[in-house]
Structure formats: C-alpha cells, structure tokens
Amino acid sequence: MRIASVIVDVPAKQTDKTFDYLVPEHLENVIVPGVRVNVPFGPRNIQGFVTGLKTESDFKKLKQIVEPLDLTPVLNKELLTLGDWLTEHTLCYKISAFQVMLPAALKAKYEKKVILAAHVKWELLQEETKALFMGGKEATWQEVVDRGLVSMLKQEAERGYVEVIYQVKDRVRKKKVKHIQSLLGRPQLTVEIENLSLQAKGQKQVLAFFLDHTGPVELKTLLGDTGVSQASVKALVKKGILSEEFMEVYRDPYAEREFKRQGPLPLTVAQEKAIMPILSSIEEERHEVFLLYGVTGSGKTEIYLQSIQSVLEKGEEAIVLVPEIALTPQMVKRFKERFGDLVAVMHSGLSAGEKYDEWRKIQRREVKVVVGARSAIFAPFENLGIIIIDEEHETSYKQEENPRYHARDVAIKRAATHRCPVVLGSATPSLESFARAQKGVYTLLNLPSRMNEQPLPSVEIIDMREELREGNRSMFSRVLFEKLQDRIEKGEQTVLFLNKRGHSSFVMCRDCGFVVNCPNCDITLTYHRFQELMKCHYCGHEERVPTICPECNSEHIRYFGTGTQKVEEELTKLLPEARVIRMDVDTTGRKGSHEKLLNAFQEGEADILLGTQMIAKGLDFPNITLVGVLSADTMLHLPDLRSSEKTFQLLTQVSGRAGRHELPGEVVIQTYTPEHYSIELAGTQDYDRFYNQEMMARKIHKYPPFYYLTLITVSHEELMKAVSVTEKITRFVTSRLSQEAVVLGPVASPIPRIKNRYRYQCLIKYKKEPELKTALKAILDHYQQETTTGSLQISMDLNPYILM
C-alpha cells in the first residue's frame, strides 16, 4: 500500500499541512513527489501537490487520488524543500510557496492533451498508444484516464514518444493563422488557368503562383507575393480549386530577430582580477556570494558572460536576473548572441503562453541559461552552476504580495544547496549588501573605472529656485536648454529623465488651495492629459477635471506638476526641430512597443529620448552625450527610509548613460534641494562617501542594515476596528519581544485609506528576536477566522521595501 502526502490548493491555516491519500495501484509508478494531482477534498475535487510518499498513515479511512495532472514532476526535490524554507521565511502558506514557482499557465483552468512527439516513428509505439491516437497526433487527457492508460503513457513519455501539454482555457490560445493550399496537381492547374476568362487576371496570378508552390502557404504571404486581393482567392476557394484552413504556428517571442553569434571579448586587467575568484569558486564547487561593485560602463556584463561560459563547459546551468522589463531587450541580445538557443527568457512582457513555452524548454533541459525578472529565480534547473543578479539594489527584486520573498535571499539559498557562487552586480549596491561585503560576509570585487578608460561624465547641478528668482519659468534651466540646442546642431543624442509618471501630479485651486482627492482612498488624483481625466492609481477611480472649484467656486482650478506629456509639449514649442521619442507607461503599454522605441532611438530616428524610471538603466548607446534630469528630488519627500538611497542610485544610473563610448558625456541635474547629500554626491558619483553618510543616518534612526524591520499592516472597512486590532497586536508583540526591540505604533499608514478600507500599521525594529516569528504566527492564527471571511486583512512583511 502506497500513501501520498498532498498539500491541497486551499490557502488557509487549517489546510496548511499535508493530507494523506491512497495511491491507486495502476498509478503507483506515476505518483512521485513534485507531481500535481486531482484529489477529493470535502464535497469537491481540487488540485494538490504530492510532497512525499510513505507506506502507512495514522488515519484509518483514506480517500484515493482521482488522477495525476502531470506525467513528470513540475517541482523537483530541491524546489519542494525550497517551498518549506519560503513558508518559514515569509510566513506564507505552503500552497502559495509552490504556486509562485510555476508559470501562470499551470495555475489556470486548463484542458490537458497528450500529443505525439514530432519525430516519433509510428511502429515504435505500443499497441494501446496507437489505439489511443488512431492515426492522429493528439488525444484528450480524459480519454487517457477513461482507458486506464496513465501508467503506460508515463513509460512512453520517459522514452520521449509522447508529452502532456496544457492548453489553457481563457488564458492561452494556440496561435493559428489562415493558410491556402491548391487541391489540384500541376497539369490540372494549367488547364484551369487556360479556362479562366481574360477579366480574371487576379485568379490567373494566384494559380500561376501555385504552379511553383506545393503545400500550404500563409494567406498573408500569398497576397503579398502576388499583389492580388482577397476576393480572387475567395473565388477560387468557392470553385473548389483551392482550400483554406487555420494552422498553428509556434510561439517564440524572439523568432523574428536574427542574433549574430559573438565570441568573448578580451578582458581588461581590472576585469581579469575581478573574474578570477568567481572562476575558482565555480571550479572548486564552492558556495560564495560575490558583490561585483563597478562604476557604470565598467564591463560587468562581460564578466557575467564569461563566468557563465565556464559553467556551461562543466555541463551546468545558470540563472541571470535582471530588473523588470527595462533591461531585457539589450540584455537578451547580449546573451542570445553569446549562447544562441541555449537561452530562455522570462519576463512580464511575455504572454502567458510564451512564458509557459519558455518554462517548458527549461523543464525539458533544452536550454542552459535563463535570463529573466524576479520569478526566474525559481527556474526548474537540476544542476545550477551560478546565479547572477544584475543591478542587485533594484527594489523590483522584492515581491510585494504573498509570498513576500526577496529574489536575493532565494538565490543565496538555492546556491548554497547547489554549492555554487552568487554574483550580485551594481554600480550603486544596496546598503545592506555593501555592509555585508565590508564585514566579509560577501566577497567584494571592484571595477573602479570604465572599460575604455573614458572618464565618467561631468555633472552640473542646477538650483531651480535660482532660475525662478531670475525670471525663468520654463521647466528647462538655461544651461540645459543651451546644451540641448548644441546637441541637436551637432547631431548628437540626449536622454531627458523625469522622476515620475503621468501628465502632471494633481489638480489644485489657486485661490483656496483645494486639492482633488479620491473618494475611496486618501490620496490625490493624478491628472492624465491624454484623456482629460483624473485617475486614482490605487483603486482605479476616475472623474473629469472640474471647471470651477467645488470649495470656493473659483475658476482658477488647474493642474500642477510636470509629466512626460507636458515636457514633450514644451520641447516641441521651444525646439520645434527636435525629434522626440517619449517612453512612459502610456507609450509602452503595447507588447513589443518598448523595444521598437529603443531601436528607433538607436537607429538615430530621434534626437531626444524622454522618459521615466524605465530609461534609467542598462541602456548603452554610443551617441548619447547629454543626460538631463528634470526633477531630481521627487523621491526625496516620500515617507520611505530608503528615499535618499533610491535618489542617489537613480541619479548615478541615469548619469551613467552618457559618454559610454568615444564622445565625452555631460550631465545636468535640476533640483530644488541642491544641498541634499544624495544629490550632491550623485553629482560626483562618490558612492563611498554617500555610503558613509547614509550609514550614519541609518544608525541614528535604528534602520537597516543596523536593524531588521517587520511591518504589520491591518486594514478594515471600519476605522475603529482597524485601530483596536492594531493596538492589540502592538501590545501582544511588545510583551513577547526583548527590551532591545523597538515597536512603533499603532499609527495610520502613510496612505490611510485605500478602496474604502482604513489602514493602520505597526513597525518593529530589532536585531535578534528568536521569538518574533512564533509571535507573528500566533497573531495570524488568532485572527484566522476574521481574515478568511475577508472583512479584516492583516499583512506581515518581514523585510519591507515599501513602508506606505
């Protein structure tokens, strides 16, 4: 008798443990740890993950597993163990930990099919398999289950003859395109051409095309090659000479592009010195964390590529994480040029179907390198040789909903299991990582100068208060404007960076100071010029801009602040000859648009690239000689302990876009707080001085990296309930922790209401509190009943990056 331990798909405290199910005899060789199964749970059947097998159970009456959902495990042994660690580390449910590791296609409603492998010979198949496919290429999973063929198909799958695919309903549809095909042979076609009347020129052309082409042709290609209209093709289909059918084409996000293979580049002395410790740790299969700290343009990517090369030569695999979508096109190009088809790419710009196809390539061992955003850290590799996290200071590596993991922690955990190195790369490392490197927890590797020995760009900081005093009301300082004109005359390119999104911040009455707020959230509405609407970026509420002030009836109510659209309008007014490409949330919403805009800029189709956060990193264009930062301080005034750090990092990253090749670069930073150290030191790109100054501030205020943080946020529709629960939680936590811990709260969150729910929070700062997790679990258990009904919400973040 074999019994499977199963974690079921019900995220709740009562179900956050394994349940025992009997394995039916005919499925004994299919049910293994890591396979998803369909099991009876209460009145219904649900999905679950098998985490282990045993021979006896404490329970007398066990239900049977209904059916397996996979022929091969979707989670390997290491990922199952990682699920336990994630549960403990982020206080989430086991089922959430397993699901975060899988592509969306495996979580949706799906229809399962079994298909024959493309190259399999019919005679090699077992008789039952032949009967199942009956000369066709696919069969439904239901037929497999009904005929009791699951075990036998597992053997066929192990031989590579068949595989199970998920056609996801609602989520992923197979891509199908109309194809046209001739139903007649050449001699009959010639006869048909002669029989056509003189007027039917188009039809004659189409038939002449099929004299040279056998087999189906895409309708688009046919019309393009012959120059005829669709009506001619339709007429021939009607006559029964041609046939039309929709045929499936395979999804590859990078299919249209040619990648020329590139060999490794010669390393500079500094690069040689930095790569040696990494290579020796790969060679000796030793787990070590390296912080590769190199100025912008110092050649970090080449070190990544050559380290991966030596991992692949050992027959092992590599994961490379890059911050969200901004970096992917150029990064992907570098990796595809070096490693060709061995690279899979995972990021949020892909459709659910493309992500699933890329994940399948990894699972079937068809690729050796994954380049992707945060979730790629869970790639199902069995034999990892290195994990690289580029721009490791980026906050997008932290997931903000359950499980609230940080990709860096997961990377270090996985690398320890595989005994391999982790490389964290950045020109502006996070304070936590740099402090660990100073203490010797991480190994520090330095790249102090740019690859081509080019100097870092010269930086000028402009005080916009002075500009205003001297009568310049434009959003461009005089210095920046002159430099812009100069670049356009010389035919060089400029990047203009704006530190936020939307057209302008808010709508305000100039007479009484009234600001239009969202009715459901305590936050100002953002004005979007494009649709003449005000929108809430939290709950989606929208309304039209009022013509008179609701408070004092004044007509002087209008928008304040600057957004990318407004900057673009002003540029067109002041420099009508300038060609501008704007990159922000509105212009890059459509799939692939991000890359099209960057390519256009690279081809020299514009003089100025204007954008928000997404243009700050990773861009490497030879002709950029000027970078202008229009609003350096918007982030400094947010209630965020890392606001100075983020400002410094962003300004340093943006400045690093200028003068990366032959032409020298200049940077102009416009600000209303030029005396702030994060802006001053970004001007000289002096990370070490910034680090020392910021560390002093963090030490005084008891913030990371000197203390750990945990943020507990409570939300409820009734204000008093939110306050009283937060008070109880704060009292309970204080009673369980030592004197050294600092518990702040209860206090209203910086955004006190979202979607009509009031939010209160409690912040814990601590160094070593072995009791903390037990206390937090006790709180979650205590309020379990109320949180499942949804009226009360309690979220716990053990390493918060956003304190809002």
N, C-alpha and C positions, 0 to 999 in steps of 0.2 A: 504494500500500500504506500503510495507516494502522496505527500501533502505539500501544497504550495502556500507560502506566506505571501499575502497580497495586500498592497496599500491601495485603498479604493479612492475613486475620484470624488470625495466629499470633503472639502476643506473645513473641518470643524474639529474641536478638541476631542469629542467622543470618538471620532473615526481616525484620529491621528496615530494609528498603531496598525500592526499587521493583523489580518484576519485569515483564518485557516480555511482552505478549500481542498476538496479531494481532486486529484488529477485523474480523469478517466483513463482507462488502460490504453485505448487507442491513441492517446495524446502524450504518452509518457516520454517519447523522445523529442517532442516539440516544446513542452513547457519547461523552460530553463530560466534562471534569473535574468531580468532585463527585458523579458517579453511582455507585451501588453496583452491583457486577457479581458474577455467579457464575462462578468460574474453576476449571479443573482445577489441582490442586496436589498433586503426589505421587499417591498412589493415589485421592484423593477430590476432590470439588468443594467449594470453600469460598467465603465471601463476601470481597469486597475493595473498596477504594475507588480509583476512577480519579483520579490526581493530575495527569496531563498526557497530551498526545498528541504523537507525532513520526512521522517518515517512515522512519527507519532504526534498526537495532539492531545491537549488537556480536555478537549471537548468531545462529547460522545457523538452527537449528530452533526455531520458536516455536509454542507451543500457541495455540489460538483461545479467545476469550472464549465461554463457553457461552451466557449470556444476561444482559441488563441486569436489575437488580432495581427500577429506577425509570425513569419517563419523563422526570422533571425532576430536576435535581441536588438532593441533600439537603444538600450543603455548597457554599456559594458560594465564589468565588475568595478572598475575604478570609478565610473560615474555614479554607480549605486552608492559606493562608500562616500563619494563627494556629496551626495544628497543628504546623508546623515550629518556631515560636517556643516553643510549650509543651513540645515534646520536648526542646529545648535547655535551657529554663529549669528544668524539673523533673526532668530525667534519666529520662523515661519512654519507652516505645516509641511510635512514630508511631500505631500502630493504637489504642492506649489514648487518645491525644490526640483522635483523630477520634471515637471512640465516646463520650467524655464529653460531646461536643457534641450528641448525639442523644437523643431520648426513648427510654425503655426498650422501647417497642413496636417500634422499628426494630432492636432487638438480639435479640429473642426468636425462638422458632420461629414462623414466620408462614405464613399462607396468603394469597396475593395474589389480588385480584379486580379486574376492571375494571368500573366502573359508569358508566352514562349520567348526564350532568348532569341535574338535576331539570327544568330548563325547556327542554331542547333539543327542537326540532321534528324528528320522525322523517324528514321529507323532506329535511332538510339533510344527513343522514348519507351517507357514501359507501356504495356497494353492499356492499363486503366487511364494513363495520361492521354494516350491517343484518343480513347473513347471520350474523355472529357472535352478535348479541344475539337474533336470531329472535323479535322481538316482546317479549322480556323486558327486564329492567333491568340484569342483571349477567352477566358471563361469567368463567370462571376464567382465571388467567394462563397456565396450561398450554395451554388452547385457543388463546390468542393466539400462543404460541410455536409450537405444532404447525402452525398455519395460516400461519406466517411473516408475521404482521401487525404486528410491533412498530413498524417504521418508520411505517407508515400511521397507527397509533394515536397516535404521537407528534404527527403533524400534527393529528389530531382533538383531542388534549389541548391543543395550542397554541391551537386555536380555542375551547377551553373546553367542548367537547362531551362529553368523557369524562375520567375520572380514575382513577388506580390507588389502591386503598385496601388497607391491611394489616389482615386480620382475624387477630389474634394468637391462636394456639392457646395453651391453658393460661393465658395472661396476661389477655387482654381478650376477654370475650364480649360480643356485642351485647346491649343491654338489651331484653328482649322482655316484653310484658305481654298478658294474655288479653283479647281483645275479642269482643263478641257482636254479631250482626247479624241482622236479620229477612230471611227468604228469600221473604216474601210481600209483595204490594202492599197498599195500604190497604183496598180492598174485601174482599179475601180475609181480612185480619186481622179485620175487623168480623164476618165470618161465623164465624171461629174463636172469637171472644170469646163470641158467642151460643151456640155449640155446647158450650162448656165447662160442666161441672156446677157447681152452687152452691157445693160444697165447695172447688173450685179457685180460691179468692179470689186467692192469690198469683200464679197463672198469668195470671188476668184482668188484674191490675195491670201485669204485665210487658208483655203485649200492648198494653194501653192506652198504655203508655209509648212503644212503637214506632209508634203511630199518629202521634205528633208528631215522632219522630226517624227520619230516614233515615240510612243509613251506619252503620259500626261504632261501638260505644260500649264504653269500658273497663268490664270486669265490675265493678270496684270502684265506679265511678260509678253504674252501673245499680242495684247493690244498695243503695247509699247513697240514691239519689233515690227508689226505690220502697219501701224498707224491707222487701223480701221476702227469703226465704232462698235459698241457692244451689240447694236441691233443686227449687224451682219453675222456675228457669232450665234446670237439667239435664233436667227432664221435657219441656220444650218443645223442647230440642235433640234429645232422643230421638224426639219426634214428627215431626221434620223441619221444624218451623216456624221455628226459629232455628238459626244456625250459630255455632260458636266457632272462633277462630284466634288464634295468638300473633302480635302485630305489634311491629315495632321502634320504640322511642322514642329520641329523640336525647339524648345525654349533655351536660348543661350544669350544672356544679356550682352555678351561681348562678341557675338557671331559676326557682326558686320565689320569689325575692325581687324586690320592686319597688324600683328605685332612683329616687328623685325627682331630677330634674336640678337642679343648683345652679350658680349663677353664681360668678365670682370674688369674693372678699371684699376690702374696702378694706384697703390695706397701711398699717402704722404707719410713722413716719419711719425707724425703725431697719430695718424690712423693706425699705423703698424703697432705702435706702442699700446694703443687702446684695445686692439683686437686680440693681442696675444693671450691675455688672461682668459678671455671668453673661449678662445680655441682650446686652451689647455683644459678648461673645465668641461668642454664637450668631449675631448679626448679621454679624460680620466673619469667620465660619467659622474661628475661631482655636482651636487646641487649648490648653487651660489647665486646671490642676487647682485647684479651689477647696476650702478647708476651711471649711465653714459651722459655726462654733462658737457655739452658742446655748444658754442655760440651758433646763431642761425647761419646756415650755409657752410658748416664745418665738415659736412660729409658723413653724417650719421647713417644715412640710408645705405651707403656703400658698405659700411661695417655690418649692417643687418644682412645685406645680400650675401656677403662673403661668409658670414657665420652660418647662414642657412645652407650655403653650398657645402660646407664641411659636414653639416648634419645629414644632408641628403646622401653624401658619399658613404656615410656609415649605414645608410638604409633606414634612417629615422625621419620623423616628421616635424613640422614647425608650425606654430601659430603666431601670426603677426596682428596685433590690434592697432587700429588707427582710430582717431576720434571720428565721430559721426561723419556723415556724407561729404563734408568739405574736402577731406583729403583723398577720398577714394579714387577719382579718375586718374590723377597724376601718379599716385602710389601704385594703383593697379597696373598702369602702363609699365612702370619700372619692374614690377615683379613678373608680369607676363612676358616682357622682353627677355628677362633673365631665365625664367623657368618654364615658359611656354604653358603647355596643357597640364602641368603638374599643380597649377594654382586654382583654388576655388575661392570665390569671393562672396562674402555675406554682409549685406548692409541694408538699411531700411529703405533704400531707394528701389530695391527689387520687389517684384510682385510675390505673393505667397507661393505661386507655382515655381518661380525662378529660385526662390530660397530653398524650396523642397528639393528641386533638382540638384542644386549645389550641395545640399546636405547629403543627398543620396550618393553623390560622387565620393564624398569623404567616407561615408559608411562602407562603400564597396571597395575602398582602397584604390580608387582611380586617380586620386590626387595626393600630394605630399605636403602642400603648403596651403594654409588658409589665411587670407587677408580679410579682415572684417572689423566691424564695430564691436561694442561690448559683448554681445551674446555669443560671438565666435569663440570666446574662451571655453565654451562647452563642446567644441568640435569633437566628435567621437573617435579621436585617434587612439591607437593602442600602444604607440611606440614613440612618444614625444621626445625630441632631442633638444628643443629650445623654444622658449616663449619670449616674444619681443613686444613691449608696449611702447609705442611711439607717442611723443607728447604726453608723457605719463601724468603731467599735472592737470590734464583736462578733467573737468567735473563730469563730463558725459560718461565717464567710466563707472560712475556710481548709479545704480538703478534706484529710482525714487518710489517704486511701488514694490509690494511683496513679491519675492524675497529681496530685501534691500541690500544686495551684495555690492561690493566694490570689485571690479574685474582684477585689480592688482592683487587683492588678497586671494582670490580664486586661483590666479596664475601661480602665485608662490606655493599655494597648497598643492596644485597639480604637479608643479615642477619638482617638489620635494618627493612626491610619490614616484616620479619617473627618473629621479636622480639626474636632473639636467638644469642648465642655467636659465635665469630670467634676466632679460636686459631691459631696463627702464631708460628710455631716452628722452632728453628735454634740454632746451636752452634755458628754461626757467623752471627748474624742478620744484615740485610742491615742497613746502617747508618740512612736512613730515618725512619725505624721502631724503631730503638733503641732511636733515638732522640725523637720520639713521645712518647715512653714509659717513657723517662726521664721527659718529660713535663707533664705526666699524661693523655695524650690523649688515650694511650693504658695502660692496666694494666700489669705490669711486674711480671712474675712468674719465680723464679730461681731454677735451678737444678745444684748446684755448683760442685758435684762430681759424679764419675761413680757409677753405680748400685752396683757392687760387691766390692766397695771401692778400686778397683785396682787403682794404681797410673797411671797418664797419661804417655805415653811412653817418654823415654828420647830422646832428639833431638840433633843431632850433625850437625853443618853447615860447609860444606867443601868449601874452596875457590879454585875454579878450576884454577885460574890464578897461584896460588902457585904450583899446580900439574904440570901445563905446564912448569913452570920455572924449576921444578925439574926433567924434562925429561919424565913425564908420559903423553903420547899422547893418551891414551885409553879414552873411554867415561866413564869409571868407575874409581872413585878415589880409592886409595889403601885401604882406610878404608872400603869403601863399598864392594870392591872385597873380602877382608878378611872375612867380615861379611857374604857375600853370601856363601862363601865356608863353613863357620862354620854352617850355617843353613842347608845346604844340608847334611853335615855329621850327624847333629842331627836329620834329618828327619822333620824339621820344615819348614813352608812356608813363602814365601816372595812376596810382591807386589812391582813391579817396575813401576813407573809412569812417563810418558813422556808428557810434556805440549803442545802437538800439534799433527796433523795428517799427513799422507803421508810418503814417504820413506825419503825424505830429502827436504830441502826447495827449493834451486834454483840451476841453472846451471850458473857457472861463469868462465871466463877466468883468469887463474892465472897470465898471463903476462900483459894484458892491463886492466883487471878489468871489461870487458864487461859482462853484465848480460842479459840473455834471457828473454824478456818481451812478454806479449800477444799483438798481433797486434790490437785487438779491445778494450782492457781495459788497463789502465795504471797500470799494476800490474805484478809482476814477475810470471813466470810459475812455477808450483810445479812439482818436478820430482817424478815419480812413477816407482820404480824399477821393480815391478811385470810385467808391460807390456813394460818396457823400453821406456816410453813416458813422455813428459812434458805436463801438463794439466793446463788450467785456471779454477779456482774454481768459477768464476763468470759467464762466458759465455759458458764454455764447450769446448773452442778451444783446440785442441791437435796437437802436432807435435813431430817428432822424435828428439832425442838428437843429436846435431851436433858433428861431429868428429873433425872439426877444427873451430877455432873462426872466425865468419863472419866479425869481425872488423880487426884483425891483422894476421889472418891465422895461429895463433899458435896452436900447438896440445895440449897445456896444458889447455883444457877446460873441467871442470868436475863439479860434483855436490858438494854442501856444505850443512852442517847441518845434523841433525840426525832425522830419523823417526823410527817408531816401527820396520819395517822390518830390518833396518840396525842394530838396537840394538839386535834384535833376532839373526842375523848372528854373531855378535861379541860375544854374550853369548855362542853360540854353539862352537865357536872357543876356547874361554877361559875356558868354563866349559862344556866339551862335555858330562859329565854325567848328567847335569841338564835337567829336563823335563820342557819345557816352554809352557805356553798357551798364545797366543797373542790375545788381544781384541782391535780391532780398526774398522774403517769404512769398511775396506775390508773384515775382517773375520766375522763381524756380520751383513753383508748385507742381508743374507737369513733369512726368517721368523723362529723364534724359536732358531736361532743359538746362540743368546745372552745367553739364559737360559741354553742351552746344555753346553756351555763352562764353565759357572759358576758352574753348577752341577758337571762337571768333576773335577773342582778345589776343590770343597767341598769334593768330594769323595777321595781326595788325589791322583788324577792321575797326578798331576804336582807339581813341587817344586816352580816354579816362575810364577806369573801372571803378564804379561807385558801389559800395555795399556795406553790409553789416558783418557781424561775427564770422559769417561763413567765408569771407575772403581773407581773414587774418592769418591763416596758417597754411603751410605746406606748398604755397604757390611758388613756382620758380620760373620766371620769365626774364630773358636776357635784357629786354628793352625797358624794363621799369627803372626809372632813375629818380622818381619822386614819390614819396608817400605823404599824404596829408591826413592828419587825424582831426576830425572836425569837432568832436566833443569828448575830450579825454576823461571828463570827470563824472559822467552819468552814473557810473557804478559805485563811485566812492560814497554816495549818500544813501546806499541801501543798508537796511539793518542786517548786515552779514559780516561775521567775524573775518571772512576772507576777502572783503571788498578791496583792501589795499593790495593784497597779493594778486587778485584777479586783474586789477587795473595794471599793475606792473607787468604781469605776464602778457596781457593782451597788447600793451604798447610795445613791449620788446618784440613780440611775434610780428606785429604789423610792420615795425621799423625794419625787421629782417627781410621784408620783401624787396627792399630797394638795393640796387647796385650789387646784385649777386654775381654778375659776370664782368665783362670788360669795363663798362661805363660806370663811373662812380655814382653813388646814390646820396640823396638828401632826404631828410625827414622834417616835416613841420608839424608840431603838436600844438593845437589850440586848446586853451583851458581857462576856466575861471578860478582855478585854485593852483597856480603855478608853484606855490611854495610847498605843496604836499610832497613828502619824500618819495612816494611811489611814482609820481610824475617826474620829479627832478632826477631820480636815479634811473628811470627808464630812458631818460634823455642820454645818459652816459652809458647805458646798458651795463650798469655795475651791479650784477646780481649779488656779489659777496657783501657789499655794503648794505644793500636792501635786506638781505637775509639777516644780518646782524641787528639792524634797526627794528625789523618786524618781529624778530625773536624776543627782543626786549619788551615790546608791547604785549606780545602773547604771554610772556612770563608774568608780567604785572597783572594781567586780567585773567590768569589761570585758563588759558585756552590751549588747544593742541598746537604743537606736539608736546607741550609740558603736561597737559591733562587730556584724558579721554572725555568724549561727550556722549550723552544719550538724551534724545529729545522725545518726550511723550506728548502727543497732541490728542486732545479729546474734543469731539465735535458732536453737537446735538441741536435739534430744532429749537429747544427751549434754552434760553440763556442761563437760567438759574440751575438747570440740571447740569449743563456743561461746567459751570463754576463749581458746584458741590462735588461732582465726581472728581474733578481735577484736584480739589482741596483734599479729598480723602486719599487719593493716590499719592499726593505730595507728602502727606503725614505718614502714610504707610512706608513709603520709600525712605524717608528721613529716619524712621525708627529702625529700619533694617540695616542702614549703612553706618560706616565708621565716622568718627569726628572729622576726618580729613576730607570727606566728600562735601561738595558744595551743592545744595539743592535750591534752585531758584524757581519761584512760582508759588501758587498758581498765578498766571498772568495772561491777559488776552494775547493771541498771536498777532504778529505784525499786520496780517490781513485778518481782521477779527471775524469776518463772516464771508463764507463762500457758499453759493447756491442755497441761500437761506438757512445755512447751518452755522451756529455760533462756534467759534474755535478758541479753546484755551490750552495753554501748554505749561509744561514743567521741564526745566533743563537741569541735567545732573552733570557736574564736572567731577572727575575722580581720577586717582592714579592706580590704585589696586583695590578692587572690591569683589572678592570671591563670591559674596552673597548676592551681587546685583542681579545676575540672570535668574536666579531662583526667585527673587522678589518680583521681577518683572513677569515671570511666568505665572506666579501666584495671582498677580493683578489680572492678567488676561483670563485666567481660569475663573476668577471671581465674577468677572463681568461677561463671561461667555454667553449666558442666556440673553442678555440685553443686546450684545453685539450681533448675535445671529439674526435677531428679528430686524436689525438694520436701523433701529431708532438711535442707538448710541454707536459711535465709532471711536476706537482707540487705536492710534498707530504709534509704534515704537521704532525709533531709528537709532541703532547703536553706533552710528558713525555719521551724523547728519552733515550734508553738504549745503543744504538749504534750510535756513532757520525760519523761513517765512511760514 
